[in-house]
Amino acid sequence: MGCAVAFTLAWGVVGAPGSEAPRSFLAYDGHAWRGLTEGEKLALLTGFLMGGAFEHGMSLSPGQAGPVPETLETMRREGRLRFPFAPAVYKARLEDFYFYQDRLPVPLYRALFLINEQIRQGAAGGR
């Protein structure tokens, strides 16, 4: 849920230039991605990653108004975040992913989950 909220908020801030806003964050795809500037792409991904970390931290901080900052920092240091890589890593991978025309209809959230899984599998295979 945190990723979804952050994604929606980030997209609302950066918008999609020259396009009508889709009905939900689930509707954003490669076509919308290609319409963003470099800065907008990084802002969107930063919001998505922050939301994901916040949501994960909330699940580990029951009864708190928000995640304890130390909990988030420990999760980051130990590599326990669901999306542990920098926004620039996901941006580069999304650029590669959406390079292919047949992938443009794939929703952005789905592409991020696929890419994250590929990176994690590659990292686990290299250990």
Chimera marker file (.cmm) of the C-alpha trace (Angstrom):
<marker_set name="trace">
<marker id="1" x="0.000" y="0.000" z="0.000" r="1" g="1" b="0" radius="0.5"/>
<marker id="2" x="2.829" y="2.429" z="0.819" r="1" g="1" b="0" radius="0.5"/>
<marker id="3" x="4.379" y="1.924" z="-2.631" r="1" g="1" b="0" radius="0.5"/>
<marker id="4" x="1.017" y="2.602" z="-4.228" r="1" g="1" b="0" radius="0.5"/>
<marker id="5" x="0.474" y="5.785" z="-2.249" r="1" g="1" b="0" radius="0.5"/>
<marker id="6" x="3.983" y="7.060" z="-2.915" r="1" g="1" b="0" radius="0.5"/>
<marker id="7" x="3.687" y="6.168" z="-6.576" r="1" g="1" b="0" radius="0.5"/>
<marker id="8" x="0.382" y="8.023" z="-6.887" r="1" g="1" b="0" radius="0.5"/>
<marker id="9" x="1.694" y="11.053" z="-4.996" r="1" g="1" b="0" radius="0.5"/>
<marker id="10" x="4.910" y="11.162" z="-6.997" r="1" g="1" b="0" radius="0.5"/>
<marker id="11" x="3.039" y="10.890" z="-10.266" r="1" g="1" b="0" radius="0.5"/>
<marker id="12" x="0.661" y="13.619" z="-9.149" r="1" g="1" b="0" radius="0.5"/>
<marker id="13" x="3.619" y="15.892" z="-8.479" r="1" g="1" b="0" radius="0.5"/>
<marker id="14" x="5.484" y="15.226" z="-11.712" r="1" g="1" b="0" radius="0.5"/>
<marker id="15" x="2.500" y="14.464" z="-13.930" r="1" g="1" b="0" radius="0.5"/>
<marker id="16" x="2.729" y="13.114" z="-17.428" r="1" g="1" b="0" radius="0.5"/>
<marker id="17" x="3.464" y="15.961" z="-19.833" r="1" g="1" b="0" radius="0.5"/>
<marker id="18" x="0.856" y="16.412" z="-22.534" r="1" g="1" b="0" radius="0.5"/>
<marker id="19" x="-1.211" y="13.469" z="-21.403" r="1" g="1" b="0" radius="0.5"/>
<marker id="20" x="-4.427" y="12.955" z="-19.549" r="1" g="1" b="0" radius="0.5"/>
<marker id="21" x="-3.924" y="11.406" z="-16.118" r="1" g="1" b="0" radius="0.5"/>
<marker id="22" x="-4.895" y="7.722" z="-15.962" r="1" g="1" b="0" radius="0.5"/>
<marker id="23" x="-7.559" y="6.705" z="-13.481" r="1" g="1" b="0" radius="0.5"/>
<marker id="24" x="-5.199" y="4.935" z="-11.085" r="1" g="1" b="0" radius="0.5"/>
<marker id="25" x="-1.512" y="4.304" z="-10.561" r="1" g="1" b="0" radius="0.5"/>
<marker id="26" x="-2.084" y="0.829" z="-12.003" r="1" g="1" b="0" radius="0.5"/>
<marker id="27" x="-2.744" y="2.388" z="-15.408" r="1" g="1" b="0" radius="0.5"/>
<marker id="28" x="0.728" y="3.906" z="-15.868" r="1" g="1" b="0" radius="0.5"/>
<marker id="29" x="2.826" y="2.011" z="-18.387" r="1" g="1" b="0" radius="0.5"/>
<marker id="30" x="5.813" y="2.396" z="-20.689" r="1" g="1" b="0" radius="0.5"/>
<marker id="31" x="4.050" y="5.009" z="-22.813" r="1" g="1" b="0" radius="0.5"/>
<marker id="32" x="3.624" y="7.233" z="-19.748" r="1" g="1" b="0" radius="0.5"/>
<marker id="33" x="7.197" y="6.454" z="-18.626" r="1" g="1" b="0" radius="0.5"/>
<marker id="34" x="8.600" y="7.627" z="-21.947" r="1" g="1" b="0" radius="0.5"/>
<marker id="35" x="6.720" y="10.922" z="-21.579" r="1" g="1" b="0" radius="0.5"/>
<marker id="36" x="8.580" y="11.898" z="-18.420" r="1" g="1" b="0" radius="0.5"/>
<marker id="37" x="11.757" y="13.942" z="-18.203" r="1" g="1" b="0" radius="0.5"/>
<marker id="38" x="14.858" y="12.467" z="-16.560" r="1" g="1" b="0" radius="0.5"/>
<marker id="39" x="14.218" y="14.423" z="-13.367" r="1" g="1" b="0" radius="0.5"/>
<marker id="40" x="10.579" y="13.367" z="-13.258" r="1" g="1" b="0" radius="0.5"/>
<marker id="41" x="11.549" y="9.718" z="-13.650" r="1" g="1" b="0" radius="0.5"/>
<marker id="42" x="13.971" y="9.939" z="-10.728" r="1" g="1" b="0" radius="0.5"/>
<marker id="43" x="11.415" y="11.811" z="-8.605" r="1" g="1" b="0" radius="0.5"/>
<marker id="44" x="8.789" y="9.170" z="-9.328" r="1" g="1" b="0" radius="0.5"/>
<marker id="45" x="11.138" y="6.318" z="-8.445" r="1" g="1" b="0" radius="0.5"/>
<marker id="46" x="12.384" y="8.063" z="-5.307" r="1" g="1" b="0" radius="0.5"/>
<marker id="47" x="8.792" y="8.447" z="-4.103" r="1" g="1" b="0" radius="0.5"/>
<marker id="48" x="8.025" y="4.840" z="-4.945" r="1" g="1" b="0" radius="0.5"/>
<marker id="49" x="11.081" y="3.568" z="-3.063" r="1" g="1" b="0" radius="0.5"/>
<marker id="50" x="10.435" y="5.814" z="-0.067" r="1" g="1" b="0" radius="0.5"/>
<marker id="51" x="6.826" y="4.649" z="0.102" r="1" g="1" b="0" radius="0.5"/>
<marker id="52" x="7.893" y="1.033" z="-0.074" r="1" g="1" b="0" radius="0.5"/>
<marker id="53" x="10.434" y="1.480" z="2.711" r="1" g="1" b="0" radius="0.5"/>
<marker id="54" x="7.904" y="3.354" z="4.830" r="1" g="1" b="0" radius="0.5"/>
<marker id="55" x="5.298" y="0.621" z="4.357" r="1" g="1" b="0" radius="0.5"/>
<marker id="56" x="7.800" y="-2.103" z="5.215" r="1" g="1" b="0" radius="0.5"/>
<marker id="57" x="8.931" y="-0.152" z="8.275" r="1" g="1" b="0" radius="0.5"/>
<marker id="58" x="5.321" y="0.257" z="9.413" r="1" g="1" b="0" radius="0.5"/>
<marker id="59" x="4.849" y="-3.509" z="9.365" r="1" g="1" b="0" radius="0.5"/>
<marker id="60" x="7.831" y="-3.815" z="11.723" r="1" g="1" b="0" radius="0.5"/>
<marker id="61" x="6.673" y="-0.992" z="14.036" r="1" g="1" b="0" radius="0.5"/>
<marker id="62" x="3.195" y="-2.053" z="15.220" r="1" g="1" b="0" radius="0.5"/>
<marker id="63" x="1.360" y="0.481" z="17.319" r="1" g="1" b="0" radius="0.5"/>
<marker id="64" x="3.608" y="3.333" z="16.208" r="1" g="1" b="0" radius="0.5"/>
<marker id="65" x="2.410" y="6.419" z="14.313" r="1" g="1" b="0" radius="0.5"/>
<marker id="66" x="5.149" y="5.707" z="11.776" r="1" g="1" b="0" radius="0.5"/>
<marker id="67" x="8.207" y="3.565" z="11.400" r="1" g="1" b="0" radius="0.5"/>
<marker id="68" x="11.027" y="4.240" z="13.808" r="1" g="1" b="0" radius="0.5"/>
<marker id="69" x="13.864" y="5.892" z="11.820" r="1" g="1" b="0" radius="0.5"/>
<marker id="70" x="16.385" y="3.489" z="13.323" r="1" g="1" b="0" radius="0.5"/>
<marker id="71" x="14.304" y="0.567" z="12.018" r="1" g="1" b="0" radius="0.5"/>
<marker id="72" x="14.384" y="1.963" z="8.483" r="1" g="1" b="0" radius="0.5"/>
<marker id="73" x="18.114" y="2.579" z="8.654" r="1" g="1" b="0" radius="0.5"/>
<marker id="74" x="18.764" y="-0.938" z="9.967" r="1" g="1" b="0" radius="0.5"/>
<marker id="75" x="16.631" y="-2.432" z="7.174" r="1" g="1" b="0" radius="0.5"/>
<marker id="76" x="18.569" y="-0.413" z="4.593" r="1" g="1" b="0" radius="0.5"/>
<marker id="77" x="21.955" y="-1.337" z="6.006" r="1" g="1" b="0" radius="0.5"/>
<marker id="78" x="21.060" y="-5.044" z="6.181" r="1" g="1" b="0" radius="0.5"/>
<marker id="79" x="19.565" y="-5.097" z="2.679" r="1" g="1" b="0" radius="0.5"/>
<marker id="80" x="16.100" y="-6.044" z="3.939" r="1" g="1" b="0" radius="0.5"/>
<marker id="81" x="14.108" y="-3.440" z="2.004" r="1" g="1" b="0" radius="0.5"/>
<marker id="82" x="11.751" y="-4.844" z="-0.630" r="1" g="1" b="0" radius="0.5"/>
<marker id="83" x="13.306" y="-2.482" z="-3.200" r="1" g="1" b="0" radius="0.5"/>
<marker id="84" x="16.874" y="-2.115" z="-1.912" r="1" g="1" b="0" radius="0.5"/>
<marker id="85" x="18.558" y="-0.427" z="-4.868" r="1" g="1" b="0" radius="0.5"/>
<marker id="86" x="18.967" y="3.266" z="-5.740" r="1" g="1" b="0" radius="0.5"/>
<marker id="87" x="16.428" y="5.086" z="-7.931" r="1" g="1" b="0" radius="0.5"/>
<marker id="88" x="19.056" y="5.432" z="-10.677" r="1" g="1" b="0" radius="0.5"/>
<marker id="89" x="19.404" y="1.618" z="-10.829" r="1" g="1" b="0" radius="0.5"/>
<marker id="90" x="15.673" y="1.139" z="-11.359" r="1" g="1" b="0" radius="0.5"/>
<marker id="91" x="15.599" y="4.014" z="-13.854" r="1" g="1" b="0" radius="0.5"/>
<marker id="92" x="18.331" y="2.449" z="-15.989" r="1" g="1" b="0" radius="0.5"/>
<marker id="93" x="16.590" y="-0.919" z="-15.902" r="1" g="1" b="0" radius="0.5"/>
<marker id="94" x="13.223" y="0.629" z="-16.803" r="1" g="1" b="0" radius="0.5"/>
<marker id="95" x="14.824" y="2.429" z="-19.751" r="1" g="1" b="0" radius="0.5"/>
<marker id="96" x="16.131" y="-0.928" z="-20.975" r="1" g="1" b="0" radius="0.5"/>
<marker id="97" x="12.825" y="-2.678" z="-20.281" r="1" g="1" b="0" radius="0.5"/>
<marker id="98" x="10.701" y="-0.119" z="-22.136" r="1" g="1" b="0" radius="0.5"/>
<marker id="99" x="13.135" y="0.103" z="-25.047" r="1" g="1" b="0" radius="0.5"/>
<marker id="100" x="11.192" y="-2.760" z="-26.626" r="1" g="1" b="0" radius="0.5"/>
<marker id="101" x="7.872" y="-1.717" z="-28.197" r="1" g="1" b="0" radius="0.5"/>
<marker id="102" x="6.073" y="-4.896" z="-27.108" r="1" g="1" b="0" radius="0.5"/>
<marker id="103" x="6.760" y="-4.039" z="-23.451" r="1" g="1" b="0" radius="0.5"/>
<marker id="104" x="5.259" y="-0.540" z="-23.518" r="1" g="1" b="0" radius="0.5"/>
<marker id="105" x="1.791" y="-1.767" z="-22.383" r="1" g="1" b="0" radius="0.5"/>
<marker id="106" x="3.271" y="-3.447" z="-19.274" r="1" g="1" b="0" radius="0.5"/>
<marker id="107" x="2.170" y="-1.460" z="-16.208" r="1" g="1" b="0" radius="0.5"/>
<marker id="108" x="4.989" y="0.443" z="-14.528" r="1" g="1" b="0" radius="0.5"/>
<marker id="109" x="4.401" y="-1.181" z="-11.145" r="1" g="1" b="0" radius="0.5"/>
<marker id="110" x="4.632" y="-4.634" z="-12.774" r="1" g="1" b="0" radius="0.5"/>
<marker id="111" x="7.830" y="-3.708" z="-14.611" r="1" g="1" b="0" radius="0.5"/>
<marker id="112" x="9.366" y="-2.539" z="-11.315" r="1" g="1" b="0" radius="0.5"/>
<marker id="113" x="8.504" y="-5.813" z="-9.591" r="1" g="1" b="0" radius="0.5"/>
<marker id="114" x="9.904" y="-7.852" z="-12.514" r="1" g="1" b="0" radius="0.5"/>
<marker id="115" x="13.090" y="-5.794" z="-12.627" r="1" g="1" b="0" radius="0.5"/>
<marker id="116" x="13.557" y="-5.986" z="-8.861" r="1" g="1" b="0" radius="0.5"/>
<marker id="117" x="13.217" y="-9.773" z="-8.988" r="1" g="1" b="0" radius="0.5"/>
<marker id="118" x="15.740" y="-10.022" z="-11.836" r="1" g="1" b="0" radius="0.5"/>
<marker id="119" x="18.267" y="-7.893" z="-9.949" r="1" g="1" b="0" radius="0.5"/>
<marker id="120" x="17.785" y="-9.893" z="-6.742" r="1" g="1" b="0" radius="0.5"/>
<marker id="121" x="18.181" y="-13.220" z="-8.569" r="1" g="1" b="0" radius="0.5"/>
<marker id="122" x="21.332" y="-11.942" z="-10.267" r="1" g="1" b="0" radius="0.5"/>
<marker id="123" x="22.730" y="-10.746" z="-6.949" r="1" g="1" b="0" radius="0.5"/>
<marker id="124" x="21.901" y="-14.061" z="-5.255" r="1" g="1" b="0" radius="0.5"/>
<marker id="125" x="23.510" y="-16.016" z="-8.117" r="1" g="1" b="0" radius="0.5"/>
<marker id="126" x="26.727" y="-14.029" z="-7.764" r="1" g="1" b="0" radius="0.5"/>
<marker id="127" x="27.189" y="-14.838" z="-4.082" r="1" g="1" b="0" radius="0.5"/>
<link id1="1" id2="2" r="1" g="1" b="0" radius="0.2"/>
<link id1="2" id2="3" r="1" g="1" b="0" radius="0.2"/>
<link id1="3" id2="4" r="1" g="1" b="0" radius="0.2"/>
<link id1="4" id2="5" r="1" g="1" b="0" radius="0.2"/>
<link id1="5" id2="6" r="1" g="1" b="0" radius="0.2"/>
<link id1="6" id2="7" r="1" g="1" b="0" radius="0.2"/>
<link id1="7" id2="8" r="1" g="1" b="0" radius="0.2"/>
<link id1="8" id2="9" r="1" g="1" b="0" radius="0.2"/>
<link id1="9" id2="10" r="1" g="1" b="0" radius="0.2"/>
<link id1="10" id2="11" r="1" g="1" b="0" radius="0.2"/>
<link id1="11" id2="12" r="1" g="1" b="0" radius="0.2"/>
<link id1="12" id2="13" r="1" g="1" b="0" radius="0.2"/>
<link id1="13" id2="14" r="1" g="1" b="0" radius="0.2"/>
<link id1="14" id2="15" r="1" g="1" b="0" radius="0.2"/>
<link id1="15" id2="16" r="1" g="1" b="0" radius="0.2"/>
<link id1="16" id2="17" r="1" g="1" b="0" radius="0.2"/>
<link id1="17" id2="18" r="1" g="1" b="0" radius="0.2"/>
<link id1="18" id2="19" r="1" g="1" b="0" radius="0.2"/>
<link id1="19" id2="20" r="1" g="1" b="0" radius="0.2"/>
<link id1="20" id2="21" r="1" g="1" b="0" radius="0.2"/>
<link id1="21" id2="22" r="1" g="1" b="0" radius="0.2"/>
<link id1="22" id2="23" r="1" g="1" b="0" radius="0.2"/>
<link id1="23" id2="24" r="1" g="1" b="0" radius="0.2"/>
<link id1="24" id2="25" r="1" g="1" b="0" radius="0.2"/>
<link id1="25" id2="26" r="1" g="1" b="0" radius="0.2"/>
<link id1="26" id2="27" r="1" g="1" b="0" radius="0.2"/>
<link id1="27" id2="28" r="1" g="1" b="0" radius="0.2"/>
<link id1="28" id2="29" r="1" g="1" b="0" radius="0.2"/>
<link id1="29" id2="30" r="1" g="1" b="0" radius="0.2"/>
<link id1="30" id2="31" r="1" g="1" b="0" radius="0.2"/>
<link id1="31" id2="32" r="1" g="1" b="0" radius="0.2"/>
<link id1="32" id2="33" r="1" g="1" b="0" radius="0.2"/>
<link id1="33" id2="34" r="1" g="1" b="0" radius="0.2"/>
<link id1="34" id2="35" r="1" g="1" b="0" radius="0.2"/>
<link id1="35" id2="36" r="1" g="1" b="0" radius="0.2"/>
<link id1="36" id2="37" r="1" g="1" b="0" radius="0.2"/>
<link id1="37" id2="38" r="1" g="1" b="0" radius="0.2"/>
<link id1="38" id2="39" r="1" g="1" b="0" radius="0.2"/>
<link id1="39" id2="40" r="1" g="1" b="0" radius="0.2"/>
<link id1="40" id2="41" r="1" g="1" b="0" radius="0.2"/>
<link id1="41" id2="42" r="1" g="1" b="0" radius="0.2"/>
<link id1="42" id2="43" r="1" g="1" b="0" radius="0.2"/>
<link id1="43" id2="44" r="1" g="1" b="0" radius="0.2"/>
<link id1="44" id2="45" r="1" g="1" b="0" radius="0.2"/>
<link id1="45" id2="46" r="1" g="1" b="0" radius="0.2"/>
<link id1="46" id2="47" r="1" g="1" b="0" radius="0.2"/>
<link id1="47" id2="48" r="1" g="1" b="0" radius="0.2"/>
<link id1="48" id2="49" r="1" g="1" b="0" radius="0.2"/>
<link id1="49" id2="50" r="1" g="1" b="0" radius="0.2"/>
<link id1="50" id2="51" r="1" g="1" b="0" radius="0.2"/>
<link id1="51" id2="52" r="1" g="1" b="0" radius="0.2"/>
<link id1="52" id2="53" r="1" g="1" b="0" radius="0.2"/>
<link id1="53" id2="54" r="1" g="1" b="0" radius="0.2"/>
<link id1="54" id2="55" r="1" g="1" b="0" radius="0.2"/>
<link id1="55" id2="56" r="1" g="1" b="0" radius="0.2"/>
<link id1="56" id2="57" r="1" g="1" b="0" radius="0.2"/>
<link id1="57" id2="58" r="1" g="1" b="0" radius="0.2"/>
<link id1="58" id2="59" r="1" g="1" b="0" radius="0.2"/>
<link id1="59" id2="60" r="1" g="1" b="0" radius="0.2"/>
<link id1="60" id2="61" r="1" g="1" b="0" radius="0.2"/>
<link id1="61" id2="62" r="1" g="1" b="0" radius="0.2"/>
<link id1="62" id2="63" r="1" g="1" b="0" radius="0.2"/>
<link id1="63" id2="64" r="1" g="1" b="0" radius="0.2"/>
<link id1="64" id2="65" r="1" g="1" b="0" radius="0.2"/>
<link id1="65" id2="66" r="1" g="1" b="0" radius="0.2"/>
<link id1="66" id2="67" r="1" g="1" b="0" radius="0.2"/>
<link id1="67" id2="68" r="1" g="1" b="0" radius="0.2"/>
<link id1="68" id2="69" r="1" g="1" b="0" radius="0.2"/>
<link id1="69" id2="70" r="1" g="1" b="0" radius="0.2"/>
<link id1="70" id2="71" r="1" g="1" b="0" radius="0.2"/>
<link id1="71" id2="72" r="1" g="1" b="0" radius="0.2"/>
<link id1="72" id2="73" r="1" g="1" b="0" radius="0.2"/>
<link id1="73" id2="74" r="1" g="1" b="0" radius="0.2"/>
<link id1="74" id2="75" r="1" g="1" b="0" radius="0.2"/>
<link id1="75" id2="76" r="1" g="1" b="0" radius="0.2"/>
<link id1="76" id2="77" r="1" g="1" b="0" radius="0.2"/>
<link id1="77" id2="78" r="1" g="1" b="0" radius="0.2"/>
<link id1="78" id2="79" r="1" g="1" b="0" radius="0.2"/>
<link id1="79" id2="80" r="1" g="1" b="0" radius="0.2"/>
<link id1="80" id2="81" r="1" g="1" b="0" radius="0.2"/>
<link id1="81" id2="82" r="1" g="1" b="0" radius="0.2"/>
<link id1="82" id2="83" r="1" g="1" b="0" radius="0.2"/>
<link id1="83" id2="84" r="1" g="1" b="0" radius="0.2"/>
<link id1="84" id2="85" r="1" g="1" b="0" radius="0.2"/>
<link id1="85" id2="86" r="1" g="1" b="0" radius="0.2"/>
<link id1="86" id2="87" r="1" g="1" b="0" radius="0.2"/>
<link id1="87" id2="88" r="1" g="1" b="0" radius="0.2"/>
<link id1="88" id2="89" r="1" g="1" b="0" radius="0.2"/>
<link id1="89" id2="90" r="1" g="1" b="0" radius="0.2"/>
<link id1="90" id2="91" r="1" g="1" b="0" radius="0.2"/>
<link id1="91" id2="92" r="1" g="1" b="0" radius="0.2"/>
<link id1="92" id2="93" r="1" g="1" b="0" radius="0.2"/>
<link id1="93" id2="94" r="1" g="1" b="0" radius="0.2"/>
<link id1="94" id2="95" r="1" g="1" b="0" radius="0.2"/>
<link id1="95" id2="96" r="1" g="1" b="0" radius="0.2"/>
<link id1="96" id2="97" r="1" g="1" b="0" radius="0.2"/>
<link id1="97" id2="98" r="1" g="1" b="0" radius="0.2"/>
<link id1="98" id2="99" r="1" g="1" b="0" radius="0.2"/>
<link id1="99" id2="100" r="1" g="1" b="0" radius="0.2"/>
<link id1="100" id2="101" r="1" g="1" b="0" radius="0.2"/>
<link id1="101" id2="102" r="1" g="1" b="0" radius="0.2"/>
<link id1="102" id2="103" r="1" g="1" b="0" radius="0.2"/>
<link id1="103" id2="104" r="1" g="1" b="0" radius="0.2"/>
<link id1="104" id2="105" r="1" g="1" b="0" radius="0.2"/>
<link id1="105" id2="106" r="1" g="1" b="0" radius="0.2"/>
<link id1="106" id2="107" r="1" g="1" b="0" radius="0.2"/>
<link id1="107" id2="108" r="1" g="1" b="0" radius="0.2"/>
<link id1="108" id2="109" r="1" g="1" b="0" radius="0.2"/>
<link id1="109" id2="110" r="1" g="1" b="0" radius="0.2"/>
<link id1="110" id2="111" r="1" g="1" b="0" radius="0.2"/>
<link id1="111" id2="112" r="1" g="1" b="0" radius="0.2"/>
<link id1="112" id2="113" r="1" g="1" b="0" radius="0.2"/>
<link id1="113" id2="114" r="1" g="1" b="0" radius="0.2"/>
<link id1="114" id2="115" r="1" g="1" b="0" radius="0.2"/>
<link id1="115" id2="116" r="1" g="1" b="0" radius="0.2"/>
<link id1="116" id2="117" r="1" g="1" b="0" radius="0.2"/>
<link id1="117" id2="118" r="1" g="1" b="0" radius="0.2"/>
<link id1="118" id2="119" r="1" g="1" b="0" radius="0.2"/>
<link id1="119" id2="120" r="1" g="1" b="0" radius="0.2"/>
<link id1="120" id2="121" r="1" g="1" b="0" radius="0.2"/>
<link id1="121" id2="122" r="1" g="1" b="0" radius="0.2"/>
<link id1="122" id2="123" r="1" g="1" b="0" radius="0.2"/>
<link id1="123" id2="124" r="1" g="1" b="0" radius="0.2"/>
<link id1="124" id2="125" r="1" g="1" b="0" radius="0.2"/>
<link id1="125" id2="126" r="1" g="1" b="0" radius="0.2"/>
<link id1="126" id2="127" r="1" g="1" b="0" radius="0.2"/>
</marker_set>
